[in-house]
């Protein structure tokens, strides 16, 4: 269990139920809390009441693109530096470049291994905890 994860909250936006269930379980296995939603609308609503430490968003959602959520997060000061992991099975070079320019933490191609996912989420949580510690000093 990651020491930083015990105090961390992850927002997971994934419309595929099987993938969402797997990611949710892996996030909880490292000790973090997880809010899982399946649409941009649900994510936007949750973000009004919750400040996640890490956001994981699928590129293709039923009601839009994960890039739309990334743009929304980067507009506000509250989420400007939040680590965002972008999940997708398929993405064009232009769209990936746009996501990188928007400041994603990492990109994870589907299908991914549980170990790869866990390592990446744990790293994002640890980096965010370090960033918060440094800003508090």
N, C-alpha and C positions, 0 to 999 in steps of 0.2 A: 504494500500500500504506500502510495506517495504521500509524504508528510504534508505537502502543500494541498493535495487533493481533498483532504478532510474538510477544509474550509472553503472549497471552491464549488462554483456552480457552472454547469455547462448548459448552453442552450443548443439543442439539436433540432434542426429543421430538415426532415426527411420524409417524403411521401410514401416510399416503399415500406410497407409494414414489417417485412422480414428484416430488411436492412436496419430500420429504426430500432427494432427489438434487439438486434445484435449489438448495435452501437450503444444503446441505452444500458444494456447489461455490462458491456466492457467499460463504460464510463463509471458505473457504480462499482465494478470490481476494483478499480484503482482508488476508490474511496470518495469520489466526487459526487455531488448531487447533480441530477439531470432533469431538465425540463424538456420534454420531447413534444414537438408539434409537427403538423404535416403540411402547413401552408404558410405563405408570406403573411396573410392576414392574421393568422393565429400568432405568428412570431411578433408582428408589429404590436398586437394587443398585449402580449406577454411583456414586451420590452417597456411598456408604460409602467409596469409594476415590479420589474425585476432587472437587476444589473448583473448579467452573467460575466464570469471571468474569462470564458472562452465561448466562441460561437462556432458551431459546425453546421454548414449549410450545403444542401445538395444544389447542384447547378440547375437542374431541371425540376421545377415544381409545378403542380397542377395550376396554380394561379400566377405563374411568372417565373422569372429567373432568379437564381441565388444572387446574381450580380445586382439585382434591384435592391435586395436586402443589404448587401455590402455597401452600396451607395448611400442608403439611408443611414446605416450605422456610422459611416465616415463623415456624414454631415454634422452630427452633433458632437459636442465636446465630450459628453459622457462616455461615448463608445469609440472615439477616434482612435484609440490605441489598443482596443480589445483584440486579442489574437483571433483571427477568423480562419478556419480550415474549410476549404472548398472541396466537396466530394462530387465526383461525376464519373459516369461511364464513358462519356464522349463530350469533347469540347474542342472547338476550333482554335487554331493558333491565335487569331485575333482576339477571341473572347478570353483566352488564358492570359494573353498579354494585358488586356484590360483589367483583369482581376489582379494581376501582379501590380499594375500601376495604382490600383485602388488600395494596395497595402495588405493583401492577404498574408497570413502567416505561412500557410503551406497549401499545397494541392495534393489530394490523394485520389488516385484513379481507382475506379471499381473494376473488377473485384479486388479487394485488398485483404491482406491477412490480418487476423485479430492482433497479432504481435506488432505489426506495422502501425495499425490504428492506435493501439494502446501506447506505444512509444511516442508517437506524434502528439497525442492528446496530453500525455504526461509532460512532455517537453513544453508544450504551450502553457500548461498550468504553472509549471515551475518558472518559466520566463515571465509570465504575468505577475506572479508573486514577487519575483525579484524587481520588476519594474515598479510595482506598487511600493515595495519597501524603499527603493531608491527615491521615489517621489515624496515619501513621508519624511525623509531625512533633511 
